Amino acid sequence: MDLRFTVSLATIAAVALAQGCGSDEKAALDATDTNTADAAEVQDIALDYASDPGIGKPDQAGIELPTDPGYTDPGVTDQGKADDIAGDNGQEDAASQDTGPKPPECADPAPFDEDGPYGLTQYEKAADFTLPVLGGEWNFKDHWGCDSFIFVQYAKGYEYSEGLWTSNPKWLLDVSPKNVHYFFLSFESTAKSDVMAMRDSVEAALAKMSPEDAAHWKDHIHYVPVRAGDLEGWVGDVLRKQGMFAFSIDRFQRMRETGGLVNIAAINSSPQLYHLENEALQFNFEWDREQAMKAEDATVLTVFDKAATKGGDNKVDVEFPDAGTMAGFDSLDVDLFMDCKDYDTCPWDYIAALYLCDKDDPDKCGTEIARWITTYGRDGRWVTDISQVLAYLQDGGTRRLRFDSSSQGYTTTLKLRLVNRGKGMRPVAIQPLFSGNNAFNLDYNGKFQPFQFDSPEGVKKVEIFGWITGHGFGNDKANCAEFCNHTHHFKVNDGQEYVKEHPMAGTLNGCKDQVVDGVIPNQHGTWSLGRGGWCPGFDVKPFVADITQSLISGNPQTITYRALFQGKDYDPQPVSDPNGFGANIHLNTFLVFWE
C-alpha cells in the first residue's frame, strides 16, 4: 500500500529494539548497528514535504498533507492537544492551567498476581520488584491496581536513545493519561548523573504546569540512579535479556514491548518521549474492553488457537449451536489476535479478512464477514461487532470459515462471541448488495446498476451493511483513494441518501487519534496518517445504515449506489512523476433484515 524508503538509524533502532534480542543488554543494543539490513526500508507515502519545518513538535511540523476542499485539515499539531509552544518559549505562564486527561475512574483495582508464572518477554507476567530511586526505594506491588508502568533507558552513542532522552518531557506530560508511572534509567556507568539530568528537564516542565498536575507527576515519575544492567530483580532481568530502550507493564501485569517512538510519516522526525502516551492509552483501552467483555454472558467459539496463519487458505470447520440456541442470540463479535512473532514475516499494512464458506459447497469460501488492516510489525487484537452476519448462521451446525492474512505470517487466535444484548430483534435474512474491487475513476460508477429487492412483511428493520475502503496513492494529485475523502452514496427509492465519507483521509494524525478506540500505536511505519476508511493496525468498522424509514409500501424497493470525490465522479489528474498505486475501492455490502 505504501512506497518504501530508507530511514535513519533512529527508525531502524526502533524496529530492532522492539523485538528484543541478545542475552546481554549491551549485546542487544549493539545489534542495532549490526543487524539493520532487513529493517532499513519501511513504508512512507508519496506526499510533498514542506521546506520549512516550522515550530512545534519536531516530527509533526515538516509534512504537507493533501487536503480535500470542504473540510478543515487539523494542521500539523494533534487535535485537542496543545503543544504549549508559547509557554515553552517563556511567553505564557501555564501554571494555572491543568493539562492532560484526568485519571480514569478506578473503583475496582486489579488484584496483584502473587502466583505467576512470571516471565521476561512480551505478554508474560511481571513479578514483584523493588527499585532504588532518587529519594529512596519504590515497590511495584505497593503501587499496583489501576496504573500502567513505562520504563525508558538511556544508552550513550545510540542515536535513537539519545534522541529520546533529550526530547521535551513536557509534551509527554501534557498529553499522557495520568494513570501511568514513568521510570528513567541508564545503561551507563554515569547512571546517576544521567537520570539527574533527566530529573532537571522534567522539573523544568513541571514548573510550567498547575500545582495539581505538578504534584501528580512528581509522584508518578521516578529516576533510577543505579546502572540498569546492575539492577537486581525482575526489571534488571528484563534489561539483561532484551536490552530495550523502552518497555512497559500493562494493566494486566504483563510485560509489553514498546513500539517505535518516531513519527516515520514526517520529515525531520526524531524519537520523542511523547509517543509513549499512545502506549498508556492503549493499555487503558484494552482494560476497558476486557471489563466490558467479562460483564457479558457470551458463548465463545474458538476458530484458531495460536495457529500459524499465512496467506489466504487458512480454513477450519466450526460447530455452531443448534438453530434453537442460535435464535437466542442477537449479537455476534469476532475477536482476533494477530501475534507478530517475527518482524520479517509481518511488516506491512495489508488487508486481512474472514470469509464464510457456502453451506452446500464448503470449498467455496467467498463471503466476506469481517475485515482488518494489519499492523506495521506489531501485535494487534481487535473485537468487532458483526451481528448482521448472524443471518447467515441462524441454522447452526457445522460451518467452514476461511481466514486470509494476505502474504503475511502470524500466530493467530480468532474467536466468535455469541451474545444476547437485549435488542428485541435479530437478523434473519441477508443478501449481497453492491460489491467489487475496482479502479476509482470516471468508469467506476457505471459498474453499479440500480438494485431492486422485496422487503418481507413483518421485518422490524432493514440495513445496508458492509465494508468500504479506499487504497492507492501517489499516481494522482488527490492521492486517492487512500488519502482522499471519497464519499459513498446509497439512495433508497429516490428518497433519502445514506452517505459514508472519510474526512480524516490525508490528515497527519487521523489514525493516531483513534488509539483510544483500538488502533495499535507506535507501529513501524506511517501508521498515524488518516486513511480513506481504514487505519493500519485496526479492524475495519462495518458501514451500517438503517434504511427502514425510506422503504415504500409495496414492492419492489430500489437502491442506487455511486462514489464521488468533491461531489463529482472522480477524474484522476495524473502527477508528472507517478510513484505509487492507482486509486481503488474495495467494496462489499449486503442488505440485512431484522425481525
For each residue, the residues with C-beta under 8 A, 3 or more apart:
1: 43 348 349 350 471 473 482 581
2: 43 44 45 349 473 525 526
3: 43 44 45 46 474 579 580
4: 41 42 43 44
5: 41 42 43 44
6: 40 41
7: 10 11 12 40 41 42 264
8: 11 12 159
9: 12 13 32 33 36 158 159 160
10: 7 13 14 159 160 163 262 269 270 271
11: 7 8 14 15 42 160 260 262 264 269 524
12: 7 8 9 15 16 32 36 39 40
13: 9 10 16 17 32 158 159 160 161 245
14: 10 11 17 18 160 259 260 261 262 271 524
15: 11 12 18 19 39 42 260 343 377 524
16: 12 13 19 21 31 32 35 36 39
17: 13 14 20 28 29 32 160 243 244 245 246
18: 14 15 244 257 258 259 260 343 377 378 524
19: 15 16 257 343
20: 17 28 121 122 241 242 243 244 257
21: 16 28 31 35 242 243
22: 25 27 28 29 30 31 241 242 243
23: 27 28 240 241
24: 27 28 240 243
25: 22 28 29 187 228 229 239 240 241 242 243
26: 29 30 187 229 243
27: 22 23 24 30 31 243
28: 17 20 21 22 23 24 25 31 241 242 243 244
29: 17 22 25 26 32 155 158 187 243 245
30: 22 26 27 33 34
31: 16 21 22 27 28 34 35 243
32: 9 12 13 16 17 29 35 36 158 160
33: 9 30 36
34: 30 31
35: 16 21 31 32 38 39
36: 9 12 16 32 33 39 40
37: 40
38: 35 343 344
39: 12 15 16 35 36 42 343 524
40: 6 7 12 36 37
41: 4 5 6 7
42: 4 5 7 11 15 39 264 347 376 524 525
43: 1 2 3 4 5 264 348 349 376 525 526
44: 2 3 4 5 264 265 526
45: 2 3 265 473 474 479 482 483 526 529 580
46: 3 473 474 479 579 580
47: 63 64 65 66 479 483
48: 64
49: 62 63 64 267
50: 53 54 61 62 63 64 267
51:
52:
53: 50 58 61 62 267 268
54: 50 61 62 76
55: 61 85
56: 60 61 76 77 83 85
57: 60 61 77 83 171 272 274
58: 53 61 62 268 269 270 272
59: 62 262 263 266 268 269 270 272
60: 56 57 76 77 78 263 266 508 509
61: 50 53 54 55 56 57 58 76 266 268
62: 49 50 53 54 58 59 266 267 268 269
63: 47 49 50 76 265 266 267 508
64: 47 48 49 50
65: 47 73 483 506 507 508 529
66: 47 478 479 483 484 506
67: 71 73 506
68: 71 478 484 485 503 505 506 565 566
69: 566
70: 485 566 567
71: 67 68 485 503
72:
73: 65 67 506 507
74: 77 78 79 507 508 509
75: 508
76: 54 56 60 61 63 508
77: 56 57 60 74 81 82 83
78: 60 74 81 175 509 512 513
79: 74 509 513
80:
81: 77 78 174 175
82: 77 99 174
83: 56 57 77 88 171 174
84: 87 88 92 94 99 170 174 208
85: 55 56 88 89
86: 89 91 92
87: 84 90 91 92 93 94 208
88: 83 84 85 168 170 208
89: 85 86
90: 87
91: 86 87
92: 84 86 87
93: 87 96 208
94: 84 87 97 99 208 209 210
95: 207 208 209 210 211
96: 93 210
97: 94 209 210
98: 102 210 212 213
99: 82 84 94 173 174 175 209 210 213
100: 173 174 175 176 177 178 213
101: 104 177 178
102: 98 178
103: 106 146 177 178 179 216
104: 101 146 177 179 284
105:
106: 103 109 145 146 179
107:
108:
109: 106 144 145 146
110: 144 145 146 251 252 253
111:
112: 128 141 144 145 253
113: 116 125 253
114:
115:
116: 113 125 127
117: 124 125
118: 124 125 126 127 234
119: 124 125 255
120: 124 234 237 238 241 242 255
121: 20 124 241 242 255
122: 20 254 255 256 257 379
123: 254 255 256
124: 117 118 119 120 121 254 255
125: 113 116 117 118 119 253 254 255
126: 118 129 140 234 249 253 254 255
127: 116 118 233 234
128: 112 139 140 141 234
129: 126 139 140 233 234 235
130: 137 138 139 140 233
131: 137 138 140 183 222 224 231 233 235
132: 137 224 225 226 231
133: 136 137 138 222 223 224 225
134: 195 196 199 222 223 225
135:
136: 133
137: 130 131 132 133
138: 130 131 133 143 222
139: 128 129 130 142 143
140: 126 128 129 130 131 143 144 149 234 249
141: 112 128 144
142: 139
143: 138 139 140 147 181
144: 109 110 112 140 141 147 253
145: 106 109 110 112
146: 103 104 106 109 110 179 251
147: 143 144 179 180 181 220 251
148: 179 180 181 248 249 250 251 279 280 283 284
149: 140 180 181 183 248 249
150: 180 181 182 183 246 247 248 249 258 276 279 280
151: 182 183 185 235 246 247 248
152: 164 165 182 183 184 185 245 246 273 276
153: 161 185 186 187 228 239 244 245 246
154: 161 162 165 184 185 186 187 188 194 195 198
155: 29 158 161 186 187 188 245
156: 161 162 187 188 190
157: 162
158: 9 13 29 32 155 161 162 245
159: 8 9 10 13 162 163
160: 9 10 11 13 14 17 32 163 164 245 262 271
161: 13 153 154 155 156 158 164 165 245 271
162: 154 156 157 158 159 165 166
163: 10 159 160 166 167 270 271 272
164: 152 160 161 167 245 246 261 271 272 273
165: 152 154 161 162 194 198
166: 162 163
167: 163 164 171 270 271 272 273 274
168: 88 171 172 201 205 272 273 274
169: 172 173 198 201 202 205 273
170: 84 88 173 174 204 205 208 209
171: 57 83 167 168 174 175 272 273 274
172: 168 169 175 176 182 272 273 274 276 277
173: 99 100 169 170 176 202 205 206 209 213 217
174: 81 82 83 84 99 100 170 171 274
175: 78 81 99 100 171 172 274 277
176: 100 172 173 180 274 276 277 280
177: 100 101 103 104 180 277 280 281 284
178: 100 101 102 103 216 220
179: 103 104 106 146 147 148 280 284
180: 147 148 149 150 176 177 220 280 283
181: 143 147 148 149 150 220 221 222
182: 150 151 152 172 220 221 222 276
183: 131 149 150 151 152 221 222 223 224
184: 152 154 195 198 199 221 222 223 224
185: 151 152 153 154 191 195 224 228 231 239
186: 153 154 155 190 191 194 195 224 227 228
187: 25 26 29 153 154 155 156 191 227 228 229 239 243
188: 154 155 156 191 194 227
189: 227
190: 156 186 193 194
191: 185 186 187 188 194 195 224 225 226 227 228
192: 195 196 225 226
193: 190 196 197
194: 154 165 186 188 190 191 197 198
195: 134 154 184 185 186 191 192 198 199 223 224 225
196: 134 192 193 199 200 223 225
197: 193 194 200 201
198: 154 165 169 184 194 195 201 202 223
199: 134 184 195 196 202 203 223
200: 196 197 203 204
201: 168 169 197 198 204 205
202: 169 173 198 199 205 206 217 221
203: 199 200 206 207
204: 170 200 201 207 208
205: 168 169 170 173 201 202 208 209
206: 173 202 203 209 213 214 217 218
207: 95 203 204 214
208: 84 87 88 93 94 95 170 204 205
209: 94 95 97 99 170 173 205 206 213 214 217
210: 94 95 96 97 98 99 213 214
211: 95 214 215
212: 98 215 216
213: 98 99 100 173 206 209 210 216 217
214: 206 207 209 210 211 217 218
215: 211 212 218 219
216: 103 178 212 213 219 220
217: 173 202 206 209 213 214 220 221
218: 206 214 215 221
219: 215 216
220: 147 178 180 181 182 216 217
221: 181 182 183 184 202 217 218
222: 131 133 134 138 181 182 183 184
223: 133 134 183 184 195 196 198 199
224: 131 132 133 183 184 185 186 191 195 228 231
225: 132 133 134 191 192 195 196
226: 132 191 192 230 231
227: 186 187 188 189 191 230 231
228: 25 153 185 186 187 191 224 231 235 236 239
229: 25 26 187 236 239 240
230: 226 227 236
231: 131 132 185 224 226 227 228 235 236 239
232: 236
233: 127 129 130 131 236 237
234: 118 120 126 127 128 129 140 237 238
235: 129 131 151 228 231 238 239
236: 228 229 230 231 232 233 239 240
237: 120 233 234 240 241
238: 120 234 235 241 242 244 247 255
239: 25 153 185 187 228 229 231 235 236 242 243 244
240: 23 24 25 229 236 237 243
241: 20 22 23 25 28 120 121 237 238
242: 20 21 22 25 28 120 121 238 239 247
243: 17 20 21 22 24 25 26 27 28 29 31 187 239 240
244: 17 18 20 28 153 238 239 247 257 258
245: 13 17 29 152 153 155 158 160 161 164 258
246: 17 150 151 152 153 164 258 261 276
247: 150 151 238 242 244 255 256 257 258
248: 148 149 150 151 255 256 257 258 279 283
249: 126 140 148 149 150 253 254 255 256
250: 148 253 254 256 283 286 287
251: 110 146 147 148 283 284 286 287
252: 110 286 287 290
253: 110 112 113 125 126 144 249 250
254: 122 123 124 125 126 249 250
255: 119 120 121 122 123 124 125 126 238 247 248 249
256: 122 123 247 248 249 250 279 283
257: 18 19 20 122 244 247 248
258: 18 150 244 245 246 247 248 261 276 279 522
259: 14 18 279 378 520 521 522 523 524
260: 11 14 15 18 264 522 523 524
261: 14 164 246 258 271 272 273 275 276 522
262: 10 11 14 59 160 269 270 271 272 275
263: 59 60 266 269 272 275 528
264: 7 11 42 43 44 260 269 524 525 526
265: 44 45 63 269 508 526 527 528 529
266: 59 60 61 62 63 263 269 508
267: 49 50 53 62 63
268: 53 58 59 61 62
269: 10 11 58 59 62 262 263 264 265 266
270: 10 58 59 163 167 262
271: 10 14 160 161 163 164 167 261 262 275
272: 57 58 59 163 164 167 168 171 172 261 262 263 275
273: 152 164 167 168 169 171 172 261 276
274: 57 167 168 171 172 174 175 176 277
275: 261 262 263 271 272 278 279 521 522
276: 150 152 172 176 182 246 258 261 273 279 280
277: 172 175 176 177 274 280 281
278: 275 281 282 512 515 521 522
279: 148 150 248 256 258 259 275 276 282 283 521 522
280: 148 150 176 177 179 180 276 277 283 284
281: 177 277 278 284 285 515 516 521
282: 278 279 285 286 515 520 521
283: 148 180 248 250 251 256 279 280 286 287
284: 104 148 177 179 251 280 281 287 288 516
285: 281 282 288 289 515 516 517 518
286: 250 251 252 282 283 289 290 381
287: 250 251 252 283 284 290 291
288: 284 285 291 292
289: 285 286 292 293 383 518
290: 252 286 287 293 294
291: 287 288 294 295
292: 288 289 295 296
293: 289 290 296 298 383 417
294: 290 291
295: 291 292
296: 292 293 417 419 421
297: 419 420
298: 293 333 417 418 419
299: 321 329 417 418 419
300: 335 415 416 417 418
301: 318 319 320 415 416 418
302: 305 413 414 415
303: 316 318 401 403 414 415 416
304: 307 309 314 316 403 412 413 414
305: 302 413
306: 339 411 412 413
307: 304 314 411 412 413
308: 409 410 411 412
309: 304 314 403 405 409 410 411 412
310: 314 345 405 407 408 409 410
311: 314 404 405 406 407
312: 402 404 405 406
313: 402
314: 304 307 309 310 311 402 403 404 405 412
315: 357 365 400 401 402 403
316: 303 304 400 401 403
317: 362 398 399 400
318: 301 303 398 399 400 401 416
319: 301 397 398
320: 301 326 393 396 397 398 399
321: 299 325 326 396 418
322: 325 326 396 397
323: 326 327 394 395 396 397
324: 327 328
325: 321 322 328 329 396
326: 320 321 322 323 329 390 393 394 395 396 418
327: 323 324 394 426
328: 324 325 420
329: 299 325 326 332 390 418 419 420 426
330: 387 390 419 420 421 422 423 424 425 426
331: 385 387 390 418 419 420 421 423
332: 329 385 386 387 389 390 393 416 417 418 419
333: 298 383 384 385 386 387 416 417 419
334: 354 369 370 383 384 386 414 415 416 417
335: 300 381 382 383 414 415 416 417
336: 352 354 370 372 381 382 383 384 412 413 414 539
337: 379 380 381 412 413 414
338: 346 352 372 374 375 379 380 381 405 410 411 412
339: 306 379 410 411 412 413
340: 343 345 346 375 377 378 379 380 410
341: 345 410 411
342: 345 346 409
343: 15 18 19 38 39 340 346 347 377 524
344: 38 347
345: 310 340 341 342 408 409 410
346: 338 340 342 343 374 375 377 408 409 410
347: 42 343 344 376 377 408 524 525
348: 1 43 374 376 406 408 525
349: 1 2 43 373 374 375 376 523 525 527 536 537
350: 1 373 374 405 406 407 408
351: 371 372 373 374 404 406 469 586
352: 336 338 371 372 373 374 403 404 405 406 408
353: 368 370 371 372 403 404
354: 334 336 368 369 370 371 401 402 403 404 414
355: 365 366 367 368 369 401 402 403 404
356: 365 367 369 389 392 393 399 400 401
357: 315 361 362 363 364 365 367 399 400 401 402
358: 361 362 364 365 367
359: 362 395 399
360:
361: 357 358 364
362: 317 357 358 359 365 400
363: 357
364: 357 358 361
365: 315 355 356 357 358 362 400 401 402
366: 355
367: 355 356 357 358 392
368: 353 354 355 371 467 588
369: 334 354 355 356 386 389 392
370: 334 336 353 354 384 386 389 539
371: 351 352 353 354 368 467 469 539 540 588
372: 336 338 351 352 353 380 382 384 538 539 540
373: 349 350 351 352 469 534 535 536 537 538 540
374: 338 346 348 349 350 351 352 380 405 406 408 410 536 537
375: 338 340 346 349 378 379 380 520 523 527 536 537
376: 42 43 347 348 349 523 524 525 526 527 536 537
377: 15 18 340 343 346 347 523 524 525
378: 18 259 340 375 520 522 523 524 537
379: 122 337 338 339 340 375 520
380: 337 338 340 372 374 375 520 537 538
381: 286 335 336 337 338
382: 335 336 372 518 538 539
383: 289 293 333 334 335 336 417 539
384: 333 334 336 370 372 539 541 542
385: 331 332 333 542
386: 332 333 334 369 370 389 542
387: 330 331 332 333 390 427
388: 391 427 430 463 465 542 544 590 592
389: 332 356 369 370 386 392 393 427 430
390: 326 329 330 331 332 387 393 394 426 427
391: 388 394 427 428 429 430 592 593
392: 356 367 369 389 430
393: 320 326 332 356 389 390 396 399
394: 323 326 327 390 391 426 427 428
395: 323 326 359
396: 320 321 322 323 325 326 393
397: 319 320 322 323
398: 317 318 319 320
399: 317 318 320 356 357 359 393
400: 315 316 317 318 356 357 362 365
401: 303 315 316 318 354 355 356 357 365
402: 312 313 314 315 354 355 357 365
403: 303 304 309 314 315 316 352 353 354 355 412 414
404: 311 312 314 351 352 353 354 355
405: 309 310 311 312 314 338 350 352 374 408 409 410 412
406: 311 312 348 350 351 352 374
407: 310 311 350
408: 310 345 346 347 348 350 352 374 405
409: 308 309 310 342 345 346 405
410: 308 309 310 338 339 340 341 345 346 374 405
411: 306 307 308 309 338 339 341
412: 304 306 307 308 309 314 336 337 338 339 403 405
413: 302 304 305 306 307 336 337 339
414: 302 303 304 334 335 336 337 354 403
415: 300 301 302 303 334 335
416: 300 301 303 318 332 333 334 335
417: 293 296 298 299 300 332 333 334 335 383
418: 298 299 300 301 321 326 329 331 332
419: 296 297 298 299 329 330 331 332 333
420: 297 328 329 330 331
421: 296 330 331
422: 330
423: 330 331 426
424: 330 460
425: 330 460 461 594 595
426: 327 329 330 390 394 423 594 595
427: 387 388 389 390 391 394 430 592 593 594
428: 391 394 459 593 594 595
429: 391 456 592 593
430: 388 389 391 392 427 465 590 591 592 593
431: 453 590 591
432: 435 589 590 591
433: 451 464 466 559 561 589 590 591
434: 448 451 561 587 589
435: 432 466 587 588 589
436: 447 448 585 587
437: 584 585 586 587
438: 444 447 584 585 587
439: 443 444 582 583 584
440: 444 470 472 480 481 486 563 565 570 572 583 584 585
441: 444 570 571 572 583
442: 569 570 571
443: 439 446 447
444: 438 439 440 441 447 563 569 570 585
445: 448 562 563 569
446: 443
447: 436 438 443 444
448: 434 436 445 560 561 562
449:
450: 558 559 560
451: 433 434 558 559 560 561
452: 556 557 558 559
453: 431 555 556 557 559 591
454: 555 556 557
455: 459 462 551 555 557 593
456: 429 459 593
457:
458: 595
459: 428 455 456 462 548 593 594 595
460: 424 425 548 594 595
461: 425 546 548 593 594
462: 455 459 546 547 548 551 591 592 593 594
463: 388 544 545 546 547 591 592 594
464: 433 490 498 543 544 545 547 559 589 590 591 592
465: 388 430 542 543 544 589 590 591 592
466: 433 435 542 543 587 588 589 590
467: 368 371 533 540 542 543 586 587 588 589
468: 488 500 533 543 585 586 587 588 589
469: 351 371 373 531 532 533 534 540 585 586
470: 440 480 481 482 484 486 502 505 531 532 533 583 584 585 586
471: 1 481 482 532 581 583 584 585 586
472: 440 475 480 481 482 580 581 582 583 584
473: 1 2 45 46 479 480 481 482 483 580 581 583
474: 3 45 46 479 575 578 579 580 581
475: 472 572 574 575 578 579 580 581 582 583
476: 479 480 572 573 574 575 578 582 583
477: 573 574 575
478: 66 68 484 565 570 572 573
479: 45 46 47 66 473 474 476 482 483 484 506
480: 440 470 472 473 476 483 484 486 532 565 570 572 583
481: 440 470 471 472 473 484 486 532 583 584 585
482: 1 45 470 471 472 473 479 505 531 532
483: 45 47 65 66 473 479 480 505 506 529 530 531 532
484: 66 68 470 478 479 480 481 502 505 506 532 565 583
485: 68 70 71 501 502 503 505 506 532 565
486: 440 470 480 481 501 502 505 532 563 564 565 570 585
487: 499 500 501 502 563 564 565 567
488: 468 499 500 501 543 561 562 563 564 587
489: 497 498 499 561 562 563 564
490: 464 497 498 499 545 547 559 560 561
491: 494 495 496 497 498 559 560 561
492: 495 496 498 547 550 551 557 558 559
493: 550 551 552 557 558
494: 491 558
495: 491 492 550
496: 491 492 547 549 550
497: 489 490 491
498: 464 489 490 491 492 545 547
499: 487 488 489 490
500: 468 487 488 533 543 545
501: 485 486 487 488
502: 470 484 485 486 487 505 530 531 532 533
503: 68 71 485
504: 507 510 511 513 530 531
505: 68 470 482 483 484 485 486 502 510 530 531 532 533
506: 65 66 67 68 73 479 483 484 485 510 529 530
507: 65 73 74 504 510 529 530
508: 60 63 65 74 75 76 265 266 512 528 529 530
509: 60 74 78 79 512 513 528 529 530
510: 504 505 506 507 513 514 528 529 530 531 535
511: 504 514 519 527 528 529 530 531 535 536 538
512: 78 278 508 509 515 519 521 527 528
513: 78 79 504 509 510 516
514: 510 511 517 518 519 535 538
515: 278 281 282 285 512 518 519 520 521
516: 281 284 285 513
517: 285 514
518: 285 289 382 514 515 538 539
519: 511 512 514 515 527 535 536 537 538
520: 259 282 375 378 379 380 515 523 527 536 537 538
521: 259 275 278 279 281 282 512 515 527 537
522: 258 259 260 261 275 278 279 378 527
523: 259 260 349 375 376 377 378 520 527 536 537
524: 11 14 15 18 39 42 259 260 264 343 347 376 377 378
525: 2 42 43 264 347 348 349 376 377 536
526: 2 43 44 45 264 265 376 529 536
527: 265 349 375 376 511 512 519 520 521 522 523 535 536 537
528: 263 265 508 509 510 511 512
529: 45 65 265 483 506 507 508 509 510 511 526
530: 483 502 504 505 506 507 508 509 510 511 535
531: 469 470 482 483 502 504 505 510 511 534 535 536
532: 469 470 471 480 481 482 483 484 485 486 502 505
533: 467 468 469 470 500 502 505 540
534: 373 469 531 538 540
535: 373 510 511 514 519 527 530 531 538
536: 349 373 374 375 376 511 519 520 523 525 526 527 531
537: 349 373 374 375 376 378 380 519 520 521 523 527
538: 372 373 380 382 511 514 518 519 520 534 535
539: 336 370 371 372 382 383 384 518
540: 371 372 373 467 469 533 534
541: 384
542: 384 385 386 388 465 466 467
543: 464 465 466 467 468 488 500 589
544: 388 463 464 465
545: 463 464 490 498 500
546: 461 462 463 549
547: 462 463 464 490 492 496 498 550 551 559
548: 459 460 461 462 551
549: 496 546
550: 492 493 495 496 547
551: 455 462 492 493 547 548 557
552: 493 557
553:
554:
555: 453 454 455
556: 452 453 454
557: 452 453 454 455 492 493 551 552
558: 450 451 452 492 493 494
559: 433 450 451 452 453 464 490 491 492 547 591
560: 448 450 451 490 491
561: 433 434 448 451 488 489 490 491 589
562: 445 448 488 489 569
563: 440 444 445 486 487 488 489 570 585
564: 486 487 488 489 567 568 569 570
565: 68 440 478 480 484 485 486 487 568 569 570
566: 68 69 70
567: 70 487 564
568: 564 565 571
569: 442 444 445 562 564 565
570: 440 441 442 444 478 480 486 563 564 565 583
571: 441 442 568
572: 440 441 475 476 478 480 582 583
573: 476 477 478
574: 475 476 477 578
575: 474 475 476 477 578
576:
577:
578: 474 475 476 574 575
579: 3 46 474 475
580: 3 45 46 472 473 474 475
581: 1 471 472 473 474 475 584
582: 439 472 475 476 572
583: 439 440 441 470 471 472 473 475 476 480 481 484 570 572
584: 437 438 439 440 470 471 472 481 581
585: 436 437 438 440 444 468 469 470 471 481 486 563
586: 351 437 467 468 469 470 471
587: 434 435 436 437 438 466 467 468 488
588: 368 371 435 466 467 468
589: 432 433 434 435 464 465 466 467 468 543 561
590: 388 430 431 432 433 464 465 466
591: 430 431 432 433 453 462 463 464 465 559
592: 388 391 427 429 430 462 463 464 465
593: 391 427 428 429 430 455 456 459 461 462
594: 425 426 427 428 459 460 461 462 463
595: 425 426 428 458 459 460
